[in-house]
């Protein structure tokens, strides 16, 4: 049986699988939230399909997104990562990985969890939009701008308003599945 999906997910089986199982599902695990923050930053200037294809490589290269280990990466580790053909080998993005891990730990120190910090921006309940077409979905919002500015103050890098909005969509802070998509109602039932 054919299911209606958001158009962006139709390009590959990898994208369909991501759309059907992960995108928009409310996440509360700090490790998962950190992974998505990093992956969204790595995506800057690239397609999400490219990032998904390299996701397992990122997990291996970045110690399974263990932000405690990443916060302690040395210059030698950066050089090793820059030689890894399985990931995005951009020095600024790799250096941001380390500063973001340190900032992430700082947030955990203040708020107990990153989850407490980030979900506070939406009053602990996902924003449910009612888009009927892909063209209606914004690339950023006033809220993503606010979160981006706050994260930058704390020390995050590669965390602009568009990256943050994509992060919000990915981790379910906002439900941006189109109303005709089979996942729209399924996601709503999760909160």
Backbone bond lengths (Angstrom), bond angles and torsions (degrees), N, CA, C in turn:
res aa  C-N    CA-C-N  psi(-1)  N-CA   C-N-CA  omega(-1)  CA-C   N-CA-C  phi
1 X - - - 1.450 - - 1.526 109.91 -
2 X 1.303 115.98 132.38 1.461 121.56 -178.90 1.531 110.25 -81.41
3 X 1.312 115.39 137.44 1.467 120.85 178.65 1.513 109.58 -113.59
4 X 1.317 116.67 143.10 1.455 120.43 174.05 1.522 108.57 -78.02
5 X 1.331 115.70 129.09 1.460 122.32 179.38 1.519 109.61 -125.69
6 X 1.321 115.07 162.57 1.456 120.66 169.95 1.534 107.74 -57.89
7 X 1.334 117.03 136.74 1.466 121.10 -173.75 1.520 113.81 -58.46
8 X 1.332 116.80 -34.53 1.471 119.72 -176.59 1.527 112.33 -62.18
9 X 1.333 117.24 -19.60 1.466 121.05 -175.16 1.520 113.48 -90.56
10 X 1.307 118.51 1.83 1.460 120.78 -171.41 1.533 114.54 -89.35
11 X 1.333 117.78 -3.67 1.467 121.02 -173.06 1.519 114.95 -72.85
12 X 1.320 117.95 -28.32 1.463 120.03 -177.30 1.526 110.11 -156.75
13 X 1.322 116.04 163.27 1.462 120.38 176.34 1.527 110.95 -63.94
14 X 1.323 116.08 -35.45 1.455 121.07 178.36 1.532 110.56 -60.74
15 X 1.339 116.47 -45.09 1.463 120.92 179.05 1.531 110.62 -67.73
16 X 1.326 117.65 -40.99 1.469 120.43 178.11 1.521 110.49 -60.23
17 X 1.314 116.39 -46.01 1.459 121.57 -179.36 1.534 110.79 -61.95
18 X 1.324 116.34 -44.86 1.467 121.10 177.76 1.530 110.19 -60.72
19 X 1.313 116.15 -47.77 1.466 121.93 178.76 1.525 111.43 -59.06
20 X 1.328 116.55 -45.92 1.459 121.51 -173.73 1.529 113.78 -73.79
21 X 1.325 117.38 -26.32 1.460 119.52 -173.24 1.526 115.33 -115.07
22 X 1.321 118.31 -25.15 1.462 119.33 -172.65 1.524 115.45 -121.36
23 X 1.329 116.76 -48.05 1.459 120.52 -169.14 1.525 111.68 -60.92
24 X 1.317 115.41 123.03 1.454 120.73 177.52 1.512 115.39 89.58
25 X 1.327 117.31 -5.60 1.466 120.53 178.56 1.532 108.20 -75.56
26 X 1.327 118.35 123.89 1.468 120.10 -179.69 1.536 111.79 -58.04
27 X 1.322 115.01 121.46 1.464 121.81 -178.77 1.525 110.05 -107.32
28 X 1.310 115.97 137.75 1.470 120.85 179.15 1.522 112.85 -130.05
29 X 1.313 116.60 1.48 1.457 121.51 178.61 1.531 108.59 -86.70
30 X 1.330 117.24 122.73 1.456 120.47 -176.49 1.524 113.01 -57.60
31 X 1.308 117.06 -36.74 1.467 119.64 -179.51 1.526 110.72 -64.59
32 X 1.323 116.68 -41.91 1.466 121.50 178.62 1.529 109.84 -66.81
33 X 1.315 117.03 -42.70 1.463 120.76 178.60 1.525 110.62 -60.96
34 X 1.331 116.59 -42.53 1.464 120.44 178.44 1.529 110.51 -63.47
35 X 1.320 116.79 -44.90 1.471 120.20 179.26 1.521 110.53 -56.04
36 X 1.326 117.22 -47.31 1.465 119.54 -178.81 1.526 112.13 -66.46
37 X 1.322 117.96 -37.48 1.470 119.99 176.12 1.524 110.10 -58.67
38 X 1.310 115.96 -45.37 1.463 120.67 -178.93 1.528 111.18 -68.00
39 X 1.317 117.09 -46.41 1.464 119.81 -179.17 1.522 111.80 -62.32
40 X 1.326 116.84 -40.18 1.474 119.25 178.38 1.525 110.41 -64.15
41 X 1.327 117.71 -38.93 1.460 120.62 176.14 1.523 112.06 -65.95
42 X 1.321 116.67 -38.69 1.467 120.91 178.10 1.530 110.84 -65.43
43 X 1.328 115.93 -27.84 1.462 119.71 -177.45 1.525 112.59 -71.23
44 X 1.314 119.28 -22.95 1.474 122.13 -174.83 1.531 110.54 -42.92
45 X 1.329 115.97 119.00 1.453 121.79 179.15 1.525 114.33 84.51
46 X 1.318 117.09 0.03 1.465 122.04 -177.81 1.524 109.86 -126.76
47 X 1.324 116.48 175.60 1.467 119.94 177.29 1.523 109.90 -91.05
48 X 1.331 116.15 154.49 1.462 120.38 177.25 1.529 110.18 -66.18
49 X 1.310 117.15 -31.72 1.458 121.46 177.45 1.534 110.14 -58.91
50 X 1.324 116.76 -41.46 1.470 121.58 177.54 1.521 110.52 -60.51
51 X 1.318 116.62 -43.28 1.465 121.19 -179.45 1.527 110.59 -66.14
52 X 1.321 117.01 -44.04 1.472 120.03 178.96 1.526 111.60 -60.76
53 X 1.324 117.07 -39.00 1.468 120.69 179.19 1.531 111.01 -63.85
54 X 1.326 117.28 -29.80 1.464 122.10 -177.50 1.532 112.68 -99.24
55 X 1.299 117.12 2.09 1.467 121.01 -172.58 1.530 113.56 -56.06
56 X 1.308 117.18 -47.16 1.467 119.47 179.02 1.518 111.43 -64.08
57 X 1.326 116.16 -36.20 1.465 119.78 176.22 1.530 110.82 -63.64
58 X 1.327 116.41 -41.10 1.467 120.39 176.40 1.532 110.19 -60.69
59 X 1.314 115.99 -44.91 1.469 119.85 -179.30 1.532 111.35 -58.46
60 X 1.328 115.86 -44.79 1.466 119.69 179.16 1.523 111.07 -66.82
61 X 1.318 116.75 -47.08 1.468 121.27 -176.48 1.524 112.35 -66.51
62 X 1.338 117.39 -34.64 1.467 122.16 -175.20 1.526 112.50 -103.42
63 X 1.331 116.74 33.58 1.468 121.00 175.63 1.516 112.51 49.85
64 X 1.347 115.08 45.18 1.463 121.69 179.48 1.533 112.65 55.31
65 X 1.327 114.58 35.99 1.471 123.16 178.80 1.532 112.37 59.00
66 X 1.306 115.82 36.31 1.466 121.78 175.48 1.525 107.79 -77.48
67 X 1.322 116.32 98.38 1.464 120.82 -173.21 1.533 112.82 -65.21
68 X 1.320 118.17 -24.11 1.470 120.27 176.53 1.529 109.24 -68.48
69 X 1.322 116.88 -45.74 1.469 120.12 176.91 1.523 110.98 -65.09
70 X 1.332 115.90 -44.50 1.463 120.60 -176.97 1.526 111.21 -61.96
71 X 1.315 117.87 -38.21 1.472 121.52 179.24 1.526 111.53 -59.63
72 X 1.320 116.72 -22.05 1.462 121.64 -178.82 1.525 113.74 -104.28
73 X 1.328 118.21 11.11 1.464 120.61 177.71 1.529 109.96 -59.64
74 X 1.306 114.83 139.55 1.466 121.87 -179.84 1.528 110.31 -97.21
75 X 1.310 115.62 174.63 1.464 121.23 175.31 1.534 109.78 -62.01
76 X 1.324 116.48 -35.41 1.476 120.14 176.74 1.529 110.90 -61.47
77 X 1.323 116.25 -41.69 1.470 120.27 179.15 1.533 110.21 -64.74
78 X 1.328 117.12 -38.93 1.468 120.78 177.22 1.528 109.60 -59.52
79 X 1.321 116.64 -43.86 1.469 120.71 -179.93 1.533 111.17 -63.50
80 X 1.312 116.68 -39.00 1.475 120.93 177.03 1.527 109.96 -63.36
81 X 1.336 116.10 -44.99 1.468 120.33 179.72 1.521 111.58 -63.11
82 X 1.334 116.97 -36.63 1.466 120.59 179.79 1.529 112.46 -66.33
83 X 1.318 117.50 -17.08 1.465 121.91 177.77 1.532 112.16 -93.17
84 X 1.329 116.90 -7.89 1.463 121.93 -175.53 1.531 110.24 -80.84
85 X 1.324 116.31 107.40 1.470 121.35 -177.01 1.519 113.14 -71.98
86 X 1.325 117.88 -10.39 1.451 121.42 -178.26 1.524 114.37 -84.69
87 X 1.343 116.54 -7.62 1.467 120.36 -178.52 1.533 109.52 -121.92
88 X 1.308 116.14 -179.59 1.462 121.75 174.20 1.526 106.50 -80.51
89 X 1.319 116.61 116.53 1.470 120.64 -174.42 1.523 110.75 -97.87
90 X 1.290 115.16 67.58 1.460 122.42 179.10 1.529 106.58 -114.74
91 X 1.325 116.24 117.52 1.465 120.77 -174.86 1.530 111.95 -56.17
92 X 1.330 117.45 -44.59 1.466 119.63 -178.41 1.529 111.51 -63.99
93 X 1.311 116.45 -40.04 1.471 119.53 178.72 1.522 110.69 -67.02
94 X 1.314 117.31 -39.77 1.466 120.38 179.41 1.528 110.67 -68.51
95 X 1.327 116.94 -40.25 1.464 119.39 176.65 1.525 111.19 -65.48
96 X 1.339 116.38 -34.83 1.474 119.75 178.09 1.525 110.75 -65.82
97 X 1.323 117.09 -30.24 1.459 121.78 176.39 1.533 109.94 -54.76
98 X 1.319 115.99 -43.71 1.464 121.42 -177.87 1.526 110.87 -71.77
99 X 1.330 116.91 -47.89 1.473 118.86 179.42 1.525 110.94 -63.82
100 X 1.336 117.35 -34.40 1.465 120.38 178.62 1.522 111.57 -69.14
101 X 1.325 116.88 -36.41 1.470 120.13 176.84 1.526 110.18 -64.49
102 X 1.318 117.10 -41.61 1.470 120.95 178.50 1.528 110.84 -64.63
103 X 1.340 116.31 -43.32 1.464 120.67 179.23 1.532 110.59 -66.54
104 X 1.316 116.47 -37.17 1.468 122.15 177.57 1.527 109.78 -60.05
105 X 1.326 116.10 -45.37 1.472 121.09 177.94 1.523 111.17 -63.60
106 X 1.312 116.62 -36.00 1.465 121.39 177.50 1.534 110.70 -63.02
107 X 1.327 116.09 -42.28 1.470 120.54 177.39 1.525 110.35 -64.70
108 X 1.322 116.82 -43.61 1.468 119.71 177.77 1.529 110.86 -59.92
109 X 1.300 116.21 -38.98 1.457 120.69 179.23 1.530 111.58 -62.31
110 X 1.317 115.93 -38.46 1.468 120.31 -178.50 1.522 113.87 -83.80
111 X 1.333 117.26 -37.81 1.473 121.34 -173.03 1.533 113.91 -109.90
112 X 1.302 117.45 4.25 1.454 123.93 -176.58 1.532 111.60 79.43
113 X 1.327 117.28 -47.65 1.463 121.69 174.78 1.526 109.44 -140.52
114 X 1.321 115.83 155.81 1.460 120.19 173.25 1.520 109.05 -66.27
115 X 1.316 115.69 -34.08 1.461 122.00 177.79 1.535 110.57 -54.49
116 X 1.324 117.69 -47.22 1.477 120.75 177.77 1.518 111.06 -58.40
117 X 1.321 115.51 -43.12 1.470 121.10 -178.29 1.528 111.32 -63.93
118 X 1.334 116.90 -53.81 1.463 120.10 -170.89 1.526 112.88 -73.04
119 X 1.325 117.49 -38.54 1.467 119.64 -178.98 1.526 112.54 -73.46
120 X 1.319 117.36 -18.78 1.461 121.14 174.68 1.537 111.00 -60.01
121 X 1.321 117.11 -31.61 1.476 121.07 -178.81 1.527 112.37 -64.08
122 X 1.330 117.57 -23.20 1.474 121.27 179.29 1.532 110.89 -116.33
123 X 1.328 115.78 22.70 1.466 121.50 -179.14 1.528 112.33 54.11
124 X 1.323 115.86 35.47 1.470 123.88 174.52 1.525 114.10 63.65
125 X 1.340 115.59 21.69 1.469 120.28 178.10 1.530 108.61 -142.61
126 X 1.335 117.17 129.73 1.464 119.92 -178.18 1.528 113.07 -57.43
127 X 1.313 114.56 145.42 1.462 121.64 171.58 1.526 106.44 -79.97
128 X 1.314 117.33 126.66 1.463 121.10 -179.33 1.528 108.51 -107.75
129 X 1.328 115.00 112.60 1.460 119.97 178.20 1.521 109.73 -93.48
130 X 1.316 116.30 168.01 1.468 121.13 -177.82 1.532 109.76 -130.03
131 X 1.324 115.68 59.53 1.458 120.04 -179.96 1.524 109.89 -79.73
132 X 1.325 115.74 135.51 1.459 119.11 177.48 1.528 111.70 -102.23
133 X 1.344 116.93 -7.13 1.464 119.72 175.32 1.531 109.73 -150.26
134 X 1.299 114.95 158.40 1.455 122.69 -179.84 1.535 111.39 -59.65
135 X 1.320 116.13 -34.10 1.468 121.57 -178.14 1.527 112.98 -62.64
136 X 1.315 117.30 -24.65 1.465 121.11 -177.96 1.525 113.32 -78.72
137 X 1.318 117.32 -23.03 1.467 121.30 -173.63 1.523 109.77 -72.94
138 X 1.330 117.19 123.81 1.463 119.67 -179.14 1.527 111.66 -74.70
139 X 1.316 116.32 159.46 1.464 120.10 175.97 1.532 110.57 -89.12
140 X 1.330 115.79 -16.09 1.470 121.17 175.35 1.518 108.18 -162.18
141 X 1.323 115.01 166.29 1.465 121.05 -179.08 1.528 109.11 -139.93
142 X 1.309 116.27 173.76 1.471 120.44 176.13 1.534 109.74 -60.48
143 X 1.329 117.10 -36.42 1.459 119.86 179.47 1.528 111.39 -68.96
144 X 1.327 118.17 -41.38 1.470 119.24 178.02 1.528 110.37 -65.23
145 X 1.302 117.15 -32.87 1.474 121.50 175.55 1.529 110.18 -65.24
146 X 1.319 116.26 -43.96 1.467 121.12 179.41 1.533 111.27 -62.31
147 X 1.332 116.34 -46.27 1.468 120.95 179.68 1.521 110.03 -64.22
148 X 1.322 117.05 -44.29 1.460 122.01 179.49 1.528 110.93 -57.52
149 X 1.313 116.67 -47.52 1.474 120.69 179.76 1.524 110.94 -61.94
150 X 1.316 116.57 -41.23 1.458 120.19 -179.69 1.531 110.77 -65.26
151 X 1.318 116.67 -44.37 1.463 120.92 179.07 1.531 111.48 -63.53
152 X 1.316 116.57 -39.73 1.471 120.07 177.94 1.522 110.97 -62.59
153 X 1.336 116.53 -40.15 1.474 120.32 177.99 1.526 110.85 -59.99
154 X 1.314 115.95 -34.20 1.466 121.32 -178.06 1.532 111.39 -78.32
155 X 1.344 116.88 -19.28 1.461 120.18 176.66 1.520 115.69 122.54
156 X 1.334 117.96 5.62 1.457 120.81 178.35 1.530 111.12 -72.66
157 X 1.327 115.23 151.15 1.470 123.46 177.17 1.530 107.89 -125.91
158 X 1.340 116.37 161.92 1.472 122.55 -178.15 1.523 109.45 50.50
159 X 1.314 115.32 54.66 1.452 120.84 -171.56 1.536 110.05 -142.48
160 X 1.352 114.87 39.94 1.457 119.97 179.99 1.515 112.52 -65.70
161 X 1.313 115.24 173.45 1.467 121.49 -174.15 1.537 113.20 -60.27
162 X 1.340 117.91 -36.31 1.468 120.68 179.01 1.527 110.65 -71.19
163 X 1.322 116.88 -41.28 1.465 121.27 176.98 1.525 109.46 -61.69
164 X 1.330 116.54 -43.29 1.467 120.12 -179.41 1.527 110.57 -65.97
165 X 1.336 117.90 -38.60 1.462 117.63 179.29 1.531 110.65 -65.54
166 X 1.334 116.88 -39.77 1.472 120.21 176.51 1.530 109.95 -62.69
167 X 1.320 117.29 -38.75 1.468 121.85 176.08 1.533 109.93 -62.36
168 X 1.335 116.73 -45.70 1.464 121.29 179.66 1.527 111.05 -58.49
169 X 1.317 116.36 -41.05 1.461 120.98 178.14 1.529 110.87 -65.95
170 X 1.327 115.33 -45.65 1.471 120.33 -175.45 1.521 112.20 -62.62
171 X 1.350 116.88 -41.78 1.470 120.41 -173.56 1.528 113.16 -97.56
172 X 1.323 116.61 11.02 1.452 120.36 171.92 1.519 116.68 80.86
173 X 1.316 118.43 12.06 1.469 119.34 173.34 1.525 109.36 -64.54
174 X 1.323 114.37 -25.92 1.460 121.56 176.70 1.527 107.86 -136.33
175 X 1.329 116.86 139.27 1.460 121.45 175.18 1.522 107.07 -98.11
176 X 1.330 115.33 101.87 1.461 120.91 179.68 1.519 112.72 -109.09
177 X 1.326 117.24 19.19 1.460 118.34 169.89 1.526 106.39 -64.82
178 X 1.313 116.22 140.11 1.470 120.00 176.49 1.531 108.28 -63.19
179 X 1.312 116.11 150.27 1.467 119.94 -176.29 1.522 112.86 -62.71
180 X 1.341 118.57 -24.69 1.470 121.43 178.45 1.532 112.00 -82.21
181 X 1.334 117.50 -11.34 1.467 121.68 -177.20 1.528 109.96 -75.08
182 X 1.321 115.95 138.69 1.466 119.48 -178.52 1.524 112.27 -61.79
183 X 1.349 117.65 -24.23 1.463 120.61 -178.25 1.531 112.49 -78.70
184 X 1.315 117.88 -18.49 1.466 120.64 -176.96 1.526 111.18 -55.38
185 X 1.317 117.05 -54.54 1.470 121.12 -179.57 1.523 111.87 -71.94
186 X 1.329 116.73 -36.22 1.467 119.74 178.31 1.534 111.19 -59.86
187 X 1.316 116.15 -43.37 1.475 120.79 -179.82 1.525 109.59 -66.18
188 X 1.312 116.88 -41.74 1.479 119.71 -179.69 1.530 111.38 -58.20
189 X 1.313 117.35 -32.82 1.472 121.38 -179.16 1.531 111.99 -72.03
190 X 1.323 117.59 -12.65 1.461 120.96 -177.99 1.529 112.91 -81.09
191 X 1.349 117.68 -11.73 1.458 117.92 -179.75 1.510 112.64 -109.74
